[in-house]
Amino acid sequence: MIKSQNHIPKLLIIFLATFISISYSAFCESPKEKLNLADSLFKQKKYTQSFELYEDLLHSEHKATSVMLLKMAFIKEGLGDFTDALYYLDLYYLKTFNKKVLKKMENLAEEKKLTGYNYDDAAFFLNMYHQYQLQVDLFIIGLIFLIFGMLFYQKKLNNSASKFPAIAFISLLVVILIINNFGREHTKAIITAPTAYLMKGPSPGSDLLEIVSKGHRVDILGKDDNWVKISWNGQTAYIKSNNLKPVKL
């Protein structure tokens, strides 16, 4: 009897050690392992399970690959959720700047009669600038200092400066001023509420501008408490923040 009782602490220790080991492994599961598992489930056409893992990687781990985002869009489109399909395609575009996906988004938007998915070359280059803003700004600032040095050197040698470096110097200052003030990024967002009320002011007592359905993409212009200021068909409107999903990685 005493002998069997001596085994109880040992069994308890083994059980606790096993439980802690399993819990630790699950807790410490790396994003790469989670992504591999999700990809494996996707290959097996277990789309719901794979999507849950992809979504956790995107929102909790803040890890997203371009292929993963395409798969998430594919799953949502297959389920008939075109709003989320467009959302993940948009995230894919922000990550890759692959123009081919824009046509897919335009076709989906046209099919569902959704607005806000038109892109032109100016928008493409502006998005590219926002992606590499720091590098571009540093490059321009470097050029400014280089030209400033040339002006100073010429002035010191000849007591006069060439007009070309002076013009280039002023032009670069104007360029960096314009792109940093007028080229600021406007975060886009997709309306997710089945019925969303667009108001003329940031209050439920404001005049109603329009009632819209989900899926439309808009530019965010600002925020006022629980209201978001957006651009809608050339007009300024306000919408409740919980009716929007910002398109941002």
Buried (B, 14 or more C-beta within 10 A) or exposed (E): EEEEEEEEEEEEEEEEEEEEEEEEEEEEEEBEEBBEBBBEBBEEEEBEBBBEBBBBBBEEEEBBBBEBBBBBBBBBBEEEBBBBBBBBBBBBBBBBEEEEBBEBBBEBBEEBEBBBBEBEEEEBEBBEBBBEBEEBBEEBEEBBEBBBEBBEEBEEEEEEBEEEBBEBBEEBBEBBEEBBEEBEBBBBBBBBBEEBBBBBBBEEEBEEBEEBBBBBBBBBBEEEEEBBBBBBEEEBBBBBBEBBBEBEE
